[in-house]
Amino acid sequence: MSGVRATAVLLGGGAALLLSLLWMPALLPLASRLQLLPRALLSMAAGSPPFRPSPASGSDYVPGSVSAAFVTCPNEKVAKEIARAVVEKRLAACVNLIPQITSIYEWKGKIEEDSEVLMMIKTQSSLVPALTDFVRSVHPYEVAEVIALPVEQGNFPYLHWVRQVTASGSDSSTAPP
């Protein structure tokens, strides 16, 4: 314990608190993640891909193979129509509608503020271009917002279900595990 105290004296009170928290058994998962930080920083400095811990054993999920796409709509009616269509076409496994968001943006040189509905769409990353094309073809906005982020981690049975439902020829009557 004397080594910890000596380090605490050298680093000051705030750093001492941080160091003492890292040694608490309840925070070991946090400490483990912090230990990966130097390796990730060294990888970035060397220009190599970041270190990624292996997924849980038994999982065949490939990080990034599922995406969460986000689309804003002017109202719930439009959002529901698009959501139902992308699920029916197997471009998405699930769509969540988040009502009453406020969007503030610049459009044609003017600051605008609108109430919108946000769609959170779960799909295979390989389907994002087709999803984007479909949304653009039916969306009422001149420039529809369609952005997608890859899912690196999550509940493996759920991620498997997303891939299964959006694969051609799968049984869409299956419920998420």
N, C-alpha and C positions, 0 to 999 in steps of 0.2 A: 504494500500500500504506500510505502514511502516514495516510490517512483512516481505514483500518481500525484501525490502531494507536491513533489518537487516540480512536476510539469505544470500543475495548477498555479503555483506561485509564479513561474516564469510566464505563463500565458495570461494571467489576470482572471478576475472573478467570473466574467461571462463565459470565457473559454473553459474555466474550471467546471462550471455548471454543465456545459455541453459534454465535456469529457466524462464527468461522473454519471451523466444520464446514459452515455453509450455503454457503460459497464453494468447497467442494471439488467438483470436477467429478462425482465418483461420486454425489453426493447432489443433483444438479440436479433430479430429479423431486420430491424432498422440498421443495426450495426453491420450486419452481413451485407446489406445493400450499400452502405457507405464504403465498405471495403472494396467494392467493385469500382468505385469512382476513380481511383488512380489508374486502374487498368483501362477504363473507358477514355480517360483524358489522354493517356499515352497513345492509345490507338488512334484517336482523333489527330493528335500532333503528328503521328507517323503517316497519316493519310490512309490508314487501313480501316475496314469496316469496324463499327463498335462491337465490343464483346457482348454476346447475348447468352444468358444462362440457358441451359437446356430446358425444354418444356417438361412437365411432369411425365414420368414414365408411363407408357401405355397410350400416350396421345400421338395421333398422327397429324395434328394440326400444324400447318406451316404458317408461321407468323406473317401477317400481311395478306393472306389469301382471302380474308373476309374484310369488307369495308363498311363503314358507316357513312352514308351519304346524307347531305343536308340540302333541303329545298325549301324555300319560303314561298307561301301562297297568299293571295289577297284575302281569302276567307276560308271557312271550314268546308263549304260546299265544294270548292275547287280542289282543296287538299284531299278530301275523301274520294273524289272522283279519280284523281291521279293515283292515290294510294291503292285503291281497289284495282285499278288497271295494271299497275306494276306488279302486284301480287298475282293477279290472274295470269299475266304473261310470264310469270316466273322470273321477272327481273329483280324481284325482292322476295325475301322470306317473310319479312315483317316490316310494317311501317307504323311508327308512333307519331301521333299528331299532338303537337304542343301548342295550345291556343294562346292567344293574346300576348304575343311578343311584340315589342316595340322596336322597329328598325329605324335608325337614323343614318342617312346616306346622302351623298351628293349625286344628283342626276341632272344632266344638261345645265350645269353651272349653278344649280340652286340646291340648298340644303333642304331635304325632305324628311318627314317623320310620319311613319305609317304603322298601323296595327296590322300584324300578319299572323299566319299560322305557320309554325315550323314543322316540317316533316323530317323525321329521323328514320332513314331507310337502311335496313341491313341486307347486304347482298354479297355476292362473290366479287372480289376485286376485278376479275376478268370481265364482269358484266357492266362495270361502271360506264364504259363508252356507249353501250347499247341503252343503258338506263338514261344517260344524259341525252342521247338523241331522241328517245321517246318523250322525255319530259319537255324538251325544247319544242317538239312537234305539237304538244297539246296545251302547253302553259300559256296563260293569257298575257304574261309580261313580255315586253319587247326583248328584254335580256333576262332570262330566267337564271336564278341562282341555283347552281348544282355544283356542290363541292363534296369531295369524298376523302376520308381519312382511313388509312389501313388500320386494322385491329391487330395489334401485336400480341395481346394476351386477353384471356377471358375464360369463361366457363366452357371447357372443352366440349361437353355434350351439346351446349347451345350452338357453339361455332360449327360443330359437325352438322347439326340440324339445319343451319342456314345454308351450308353447302349442299346438303341433301335436297332441300326443298327447291333450290334454285337450279339444280342440275336438270338437264332435259330428261324427261321420262320418269322423274321421281314421283312418288305418291304425295300429292299436296294435302292429303287429309291427315297427315301425321301431325301430331301436336308437338310443341317443343318439349324436350325431356325435362 
